[in-house]
Amino acid sequence: MAERTPLLHYRLSTSVNESDRRSPPAGQAPEQRPGTPRQTSNQQRQPKKLSIFFGVVIPTLLSMFSVVVFLRIGFVVGQSGLYQAIAMFLVAYFIISMTVLSVCAISTNGALDAGGAYYMISRALGPEFGGSIGIMFFLANVCGCALFVLGLVEAILATFGVPEDGTLPTSHYQVLPSGYWWSLLYGTAVALLCLLVCLVGAHIYAKATFLIFLVVIFVLGTIFVSFFAVPPRTVTLPSSAVNRTGPMFPSTANFTGFKLETLLGNLYADYVLDYTTGNMMTFATVFAVMFNGCTGIMTGSNMSGELKNPSYSIPRGTITAVIFTFIIYNLLCVLVACSCDRILLQRDYGFLRDINIWNPFVTVGVYLSTLSAAMSNLIGASRILYALAKDDLFGKVLSPAKKTSRSGNPWVSVLISWFLVQLVLFSGKLNTIASIVTIFFLLVYAAVDLACLALEWASAPNFRPTFRYFTWHTCALGIVGCAIMMFLINAIYASASIAFMLLLLLVIHYLSPTSSWGYISQALIFHQVRKYLLMLDVRKDHVKFWRPQVLLMVSNPRSTVGLITFINDIKKSGLYVLGHVQLGDLNTLPSDPLQSQYDSWLSLVDHLNIKAFVNLTLADSVRHGVQHLLFISGLGGMRPNTLVLGFYDDCLPKDKLIDPTLATNHSSDSSSHMQEHEEEPPLFHFASLRGSSDRQDYGDFGDGKALGSQEYVAIIADAMKMLKNVVLARYFNNFDRAQALSPSAPSQRRVYVDVWPVNLLRPDSCSYVDTCSLFLLQLACILNMVRDWRKARLRLFLCVEEGRSVRGSEAKLGQLLKDLRIKAQVYPVPWDHQVALHWQRQGEWGRKAQTPDGYQEDTLGSVKEEENEEDYVNSFPSNATRLSDEYLSAVNKLIQDAAKPAPAVRFLYLPRPPADTSQYATYLHQLELLTKDLGPTLLIHGVTPVITTDL
């Protein structure tokens, strides 16, 4: 049943005092410390070290011997017969044996504190499971206490109660009135007695534990002797049993002694009405009552702090107690079946008193064991509640339960537990709440098995229990057995209990603070991820299953919020890494400066609700840092294939991590700003933004002032050499995803995404089917597949010249889109004026640069005609220096004029940087003119095929 620890108060009080000395609860002044000379001397005289027998065996035996052994052993055999009774015990002990193995394993893997099963589960599975199961364990102890109180009331009324039907008492001892309200009154009195003992004299109970144990064992001995020593006799049945069963049944039954005829009559099941509740009994309901005598197996593990050698004592003591009680229960079943009439077993649950050599023996045993069990459950429930309150899993709801007396007794938790016990007493009958208690404990046992199973599956190096007689098979069998029996006992109660536990789990998950206990889920995830990463073979990659795996370089997250959230939309369930380069030399630093920054970056990821990893590196230059990240980011088959950089321009950065409502509500004086800065959460612990005089914005994604235009373009070239796709993002410093998806202008009800899949820096080439153009189309399509962007329309702009078949080019591009399953609208855009402007400038420069031999000078030497079209389009043009600003401005105006209304984002073609590094500045200047004032724009260059028309 409940974890009724005879020395529970002694153990928990000292544990509480120790934990209070170590760390008082947050937000609460330390309690008066038990450090007075008298207490210190007492602790020195009484070391908290117990042997196996006193620390484990006795507590566990007293937890398991209670109502069942004295009041329900005849009920079990009378209803289910000897065969099914033994089968019930076999099933019950199989379930608890699997759990015992798990308890022994967990308890020998480290010291336990107050809370028993709650402490084990919470520290193994994390606060969510631990807190929800802790509440269930607390309720199980509360209901268990009420169950034992009702059992004691039933035993008292069986001896001293006046018959409910008004018939004359058969004994002059029967003076107590009977009935529901009288039973409730007696139960309340017993519960008050337990409350007073727990509040004032729990140490008296702890000191009397051994005496109670001796009395219980002595009474058990008299019961066994009575089966052999007492001659056959007729027993008068309780009047309540006779009235319930009707006049057709006799008012007496026989104790026959050992007879074969009696044994044969008790072999098979004969389920009848329970005379205490009036309900028809079944295998499941009888099992629910019987299982209460098999619980209490975790009492020994609760005593680990007071044992001389916990890893030695807990397994041996618990297993000894389980084997001993199993033998006793089965021997009693056999003796009862051989000597007692079926009617006696079914209609007199207190028959052991009537057939004992001296009736008061059994009465004393019932009273003592049941009263000690009720007090132990009340103490256990209060300690579990105190442990839950101390862990702050439910916030301020349980904060009053933290209060303790000067001696460390959690008196508020005791009062709360007693109040709930009083509410349960209104159920009135023992058998009514037996099913609920059993289901609660089965749920707790299943959770302990789950905790052990998770620890075993996680293969954590620190899970090294000294008890090794368990495997994951035993844990799984325990879980399955508990689940099956829960639903066999009562499917409705079982479902409601699981639903309640899951509800508590969700509440704790979303409301409780992060704990420092460690999460087994993290270990399991690591174990599985490692296994599947090893199975992810890069040699089996195929273009059909390509997805973007992005490395986004970030200088300061304060000004990059818009870009970070946008890139999260185009990753398409791929890898997403936020990269940052800090300039420095580890040789000159006392420690790694990056380790302290990870918490802020991870808080940023949580705050923006994105699915991204964080990679920080220390390098002597930004270029080297980006090379490091491109080489080492990712693992196995999950490595970035696309590098995203912010554009290198002079836009003034804006801090997007400051809540504008907070900024307006605070006064402008310096003290308030200082206080606001001190109260900032870790999310905002990033460097302040630079002034407008520095080069902005995303381009200096390392240390703000250290990146020049030459190095920026070199980074782009490095990425392409490493076969990485490159994306340059411009004008995302003011990008607001919500505003982009919901235009405020009434005339613009639709959201557009524009794609220009032609190299605008090469007006002499109009190829739409090269790798880079298809990569643009793929990214635009991926963005359009995101749920929030599905309402956006893709607009594909086709640049055409006069004299060429516009309709034919449009049809050809439309067929390509159809083959690629991309839904987009094609818009032909004439650009004769821009092309003419380009060739006009080329002619002027050509005449100026013509050599005496009549050949045009080429800045890169002779051009080889065998260069294929794709290389020609992707390469930076040989006449790069001859692209006039007028031409680029005209193309820029063409892009703006062609897109009405303005799109949310534009996708443009990014050509390769020139091979001549001296032209890097010109290259960057041309990109800047091309994208000037276009709004959020992505310049994209793809190096690998990403689209296929095959199945």
Sequence and secondary structure as in RCSB ss.txt:
>XXXX:A:sequence
MAERTPLLHYRLSTSVNESDRRSPPAGQAPEQRPGTPRQTSNQQRQPKKLSIFFGVVIPTLLSMFSVVVFLRIGF
VVGQSGLYQAIAMFLVAYFIISMTVLSVCAISTNGALDAGGAYYMISRALGPEFGGSIGIMFFLANVCGCALFVL
GLVEAILATFGVPEDGTLPTSHYQVLPSGYWWSLLYGTAVALLCLLVCLVGAHIYAKATFLIFLVVIFVLGTIFV
SFFAVPPRTVTLPSSAVNRTGPMFPSTANFTGFKLETLLGNLYADYVLDYTTGNMMTFATVFAVMFNGCTGIMTG
SNMSGELKNPSYSIPRGTITAVIFTFIIYNLLCVLVACSCDRILLQRDYGFLRDINIWNPFVTVGVYLSTLSAAM
SNLIGASRILYALAKDDLFGKVLSPAKKTSRSGNPWVSVLISWFLVQLVLFSGKLNTIASIVTIFFLLVYAAVDL
ACLALEWASAPNFRPTFRYFTWHTCALGIVGCAIMMFLINAIYASASIAFMLLLLLVIHYLSPTSSWGYISQALI
FHQVRKYLLMLDVRKDHVKFWRPQVLLMVSNPRSTVGLITFINDIKKSGLYVLGHVQLGDLNTLPSDPLQSQYDS
WLSLVDHLNIKAFVNLTLADSVRHGVQHLLFISGLGGMRPNTLVLGFYDDCLPKDKLIDPTLATNHSSDSSSHMQ
EHEEEPPLFHFASLRGSSDRQDYGDFGDGKALGSQEYVAIIADAMKMLKNVVLARYFNNFDRAQALSPSAPSQRR
VYVDVWPVNLLRPDSCSYVDTCSLFLLQLACILNMVRDWRKARLRLFLCVEEGRSVRGSEAKLGQLLKDLRIKAQ
VYPVPWDHQVALHWQRQGEWGRKAQTPDGYQEDTLGSVKEEENEEDYVNSFPSNATRLSDEYLSAVNKLIQDAAK
PAPAVRFLYLPRPPADTSQYATYLHQLELLTKDLGPTLLIHGVTPVITTDL
>XXXX:A:secstr
     TTHHHHHHHHHHHHHHH   TTS     S SHHHHHHHHHS S B HIIIIIHHHHHHHSSHIIIIIHHH
HHHHHHHHHHHHHHHHHHHHHHHHHHHHHHHHTTS   TTTHHHHHHHHH HHHHHHHHHHHHHHHHHHHHHHHH
HHHHHHHHHHB  TT    SSTT  B  SHHHHHHHHHHHHHHHHHHHHH HHHHHHTHHHHHHHHHHHHHHHHH
HHHHS  EEEE  HHHHHHH TTS SEEEE  S HHHHHHTSS    B TTT  B  HHHHHHHHHGGG  TTHH
HHTGGGBSSHHHHHHHHHHHHHHHHHHHHHHHHHHHHHHB HHHHHH TTHHHHTSSSHHHHHHHHHHHHHHHHH
HHHHHHHHHHHHHHHTTTTGGGGGGGG   TTS  HHHHHHHHHHHHHHGGG  HHHHHHHHHHHHHHHHHHHHH
HHHHHHHHT TT   S     HHHHHHHHHHHHHHHHHH HHHHHHHHHHHHHHHHHHHHHS   SS  HHHHHH
HHHHHHHHHH  GGG  GGG    EEEE S GGG HHHHHHHHHSSTTS EEEEEEEE  GGGSSS TTGGGHHH
HHHHHHHHT   EEEEEEESSHHHHHHHHHHHSSBTTB   EEEEE EE       SS HHHHHHS SSHHHHHH
HHHT  GGG S     TTS EESS  SSTTS  HHHHHHHHHHHHHTT EEEEEES TT  HHHHHS SSTT  S
 EEEEE S TT TT   SSSHHHHHHHHHHHHHHHSGGGTT EEEEEEEE TTS HHHHHHHHHHHHHHTT   E
EEEEE HHHHHHHHHHHHHHHHHHB TTS B  TTSS  TT  HHHHHHS  TTGGG  HHHHHHHHHHHHHHSS
S  SEEEEE     SSGGGHHHHHHHHHHHTTT SSEEEEE  S       
